[in-house]
């Protein structure tokens, strides 16, 4: 970043002016938000609205990473402590989504945990179809396509004008469907799916349901037990305040024993330290979906970030995100920006997508010069605030996006 916040006219929040002309009424008070902003040093000089790619670094997460480094430096090897940290990170994720710790596995990324499930399915019977959607992040679709060589048959629920019609699930999910793999929130424009309705449709047809929660986890209330979700996963670097290199997956405890992943490793065994190369002895719970040496350093960071999410509360964060979405839509409209996200807040995640008439990455790059972090994907610029974002931040960002687009048009 270059310059200071004030040199670019970035609004500095203080009591009474956090949200400017907009009024927020929710569980988080203005004082709460100002206090929490102090936890994220980058916010002093930068507006961070790229949370759909990477959340802002917190003091707690940085301290957690340093705690691992200090432990490594002074103790050298501390497997008991490290494995406890992995378990505590799993437990914190379980708390966030309404699961039990023994229902949580850990992997290096979403591709890792999804591959574990894909490799555990049997595609040789009547049910060999995987129904997924055109809204999936490509890595998930690639995994399903790669399993065609084992007999998987792939079908796609279409995206129509940026959203998905529930009726298409009823049409495509049938008695040959083994699993339906869906995203909760579409990474491109923030369209949010109705999980309860989809789970009901799929279960009535006998299909398992796997949910990619990466673009929603931490911003939308979720209870995997009450909502009868079979499998759910998310990484931590976006709205969960963590870093790349770790992802968590929930598998319902009744389902786990029936799945035997080929994508496995020594930590997927009941006793990783048995060292018997002649016996494949899957763990009795979701640990069976773990693979190799756990992500130790990233578990330290993940637990610290998850503690923030649980402490603030997903209900409170959700209220704030919905409020900022309304501000973003209204401000985009003021500037006549081509906003392609849902206008119905109940069907919208944290992303507000703006479509310029030129390469969206140019807008992201120019915003960086103005100390604003946005996120370009394909043909859109994504504005993705978090609970620490102010309405004044959104107003300023939309002003700057409009200015960049105007200047580019006149160049």
C-alpha positions, 0 to 999 in steps of 0.5 A: 500500500502507498500513502496514508489513509488520510492522504486518500481521503479515507474516512477515519471512523470514530464515535458517531460517524461510523456509518455516516447517513446509514443507521445500523441496528443490531447486536453489535453496537458502534462501540463494539465495532470500533473496539474490534477494529483495533484488533485488525491493524491494517484497518488503520490505513486501509479499507479491507473489502476483499474478505471473499479472498482473504480476511484481514490479519488480526493481532490474535492470529499473529500472536498464535502463529508466533506462539507456534514459532516460539514453541518450535524454537524453544522446545524443538519438537512438541507433538503432544502440544501440536496435536492438541492444538489441531484438536482444539481448532477442530473443536472451535470449528465444530462449535461454529457450525453446531457439530461435535468435535469427533465429526470434524476432519482437517485437510490442507484445503477445500480440494483436499477434504472434497477429494477425500469424500469423492474417493470414498464413494462407490460409483458402481451401483445404481446410484452413480450420479453426482449432481453439482452446479455451475456456481461451484468454485472450479476446484470442486467441479474438477474433482468430480470430473476426475472421478468419471474414470471410476464411474461417476456420472456428473450433471450440473444444475444451471446458473440462470442470470446469476442464480439457481432455480430450486426447481432444477434440483427437483428435475435433476436429482433423482433415484440415480443420484448418489450425492449432490454437491453444492455451494452455499454462496456463489463466489462470483456474485454472492448469490446465496442458496436455500440450504434447507430447501435443497437438503429437503429435495435431495433427501427425498430423492435419496441423495446425500448433500455436501455443502461448500461453505467457503463463501458463507461460513462465519457470516451466515448462521448454520447448524448442520445437525438441525439442518440435516446436512450430511457433509460440510466444509470450509477453509479459514482464510476468508471470513474466518480470519485465518490463513491459507493451508487449512480446511475443516470438514464436517461429516455426520457421525452416522455417515462416517462409518459407511465411507472408506476414503482412498484419499487417505494417510496415516492420520486417517487411521484409528492409531496413526502411531501403530505403523503397521503397513499391512493393515488399513484401519480407518479411524472410527470417526471423522478422523478417517478423512484426515490424511497426512501430517496435520496442518500444525502451524495453520491450526494455531492460526485457524483456532485463533481466527475461529475464536474471534468468529465465535466470540463476536457471534455469527448471528451478529456478524450476519446482521452486520453483513446484511446491513452493509450489503444494503449500503453497497447496493444503494451506493452502487445504484447512486453511481449507476454501477453495473451491480450483478448481485442479488437485490434480495438480501435473504438470497445474498451473501457478503459479496457485492459484484460490480461488472466494469466494461473492462478487465476487473483486475485493473480496478482491483489494482487501481484500488490498491493504489488508493489503499483499498483491498477489493477482489477481482474474479472473472469479469467482476470486482467483488466488494466483500466487507466484514463486520468490522467494515463501516458504511462510510467505508462502503460509501468511499469504496463505491465512490472510488470504483465509480471514479476509476471506471469513469477515468478509464472510459475517458482515457 
